Amino acid sequence: MKPNSDDVDRLEINMIACEGVGLCVHLAPSDIVLDHWGYPIILNERAASPKQVKRAAAACPHRALIVHRVDQPASTPDHS
Amino acid sequence: MTAPQNLASRRLLITAQPICVTDDGCVQDEKMLSYVDHQHLWGTRASRLGRPGHDLWHDTAQVGLTGRGGGHFSMAKKWSPAVAAGPGGTVVINAAEGEPGSAKDSVVCQTQPHLVLNGALNAAEIIGATEIVLWIDERADRATELMSYAINERRRENALTRSIRIMRAPSGYASGESSAVIAGVRGDAVAPTYVADRAQPWGDGRPVLVHNVESLARLGALGHTGPAEYPNTSLVTVSMSPSPGIIGQRRVLEVAEGDSLADVLLRAGADSSTWVLLGGYAGTWLDSEDSAALPIEPHQLKAHNLSMGAGIVMVVPRTRSLIDEAAAITALMAAESAGQCGPCVFGLPALANALTRNGFAEALDLTDVILGRGGCGLPDGVVRMVESALALHSKSLSRRVDCLI
């Protein structure tokens, strides 16, 4: 099956940028929870609710929630 | 025909004996090899490297040279994305050596600086970098002085094909982390940064390739010897810990392929029955008796799911509690954190606190929460160290109980 352009391949948090604002948890509660100190934990790397996750990423004031899409394969050149 | 007499002494350390390092990081009783001495022992760089750079690249892959700063990633593979990015860029000699238990890089800088410089020049030629930066701990005065002396010797002989600049790195664990080094070399704040693609940690600009001192000294040696006579050894710092979280006497030795943990401890004059923290503060606790036969060599350790990190064997007397050790080191690492990521800023002090109160269940919960969530490898390293301490602690407890019943 052709990957849907809405599919999220991998969710990532740039913890260096994240300040624990917490908007992401409100906007994407099915994929993100908070730890003891108010910082996000990703529940599903392949987001269960891609639309919510994208909205959360757009809302993050520190751009700390990163959504890697299926149609952007990461390639690493290998020479040895 | 006999081999040249000096072949046997073509090694990373200038002596087969362990080298003692003072508290302020100075090498005792050993002389630095001048450029003349260096050429006498190893030959001139250009004469051996007359082969095109790509041959040395091939040789590097062939001998399986890995990064000795702790990552043990293939050096030959690390160069590919830099070459793909086109000519230009920087090779960094990473002499920040932020682990208190490590002294090997400082020893190499103080005894064979020309081997390090040759490695940096080789790497720069291979990837087409135009500049070399020596990134060196601001406290390492003696090593900086001797490296500067060596650089000046080379300038006088016109034996530098690249410009070299010396930058003093702020002391601390995070200053040697490669993304922090790249930031520092670029003039930004020295702290780990977000790396989108680990193969290309410099991002979109000109490549900045960070190599550990020992890695470069090895590349320098390989350029002189070729794979057949390459000294396939490992540098190890055996550091004694007089009390939890404190490093005392440090001895640096060159470990031959096939040498075991027991051999290393014996050569360093350490007790054969002791706790060992292999790989330093982000390493793994071992019982030296259970692990006596463990080979101290990066590839073989990897097969055992272990790492020597930056070549550290920290020795702690068996009379001490592993939990106290883990707590002290965790507190120390919490203080070394760059303070950028929540799970590290809040998690490590909480973890140290839980260990201090013997709250093992809480500690294990915290390790789960912290693991995999730092912007750099520091918190993960501490968590693994703590988990290995807890595992070894419970193993030794259950053995004592077995003795009683």
Interface residues (C-beta under 8 A of the other chain):
Chain A: I13 N14 M15 I16 A17 C18 G20 D35 H36 W37 G38 Y39 I41 A74 T76 P77 D78 H79 S80
Chain B: A61 S74 A76 K77 W79 S80 P81 V83 A84 P192 T193 Y194 D197 A199 Q340 C341 G342 P343 F346 G347 A350 V369 R373 G374 G375
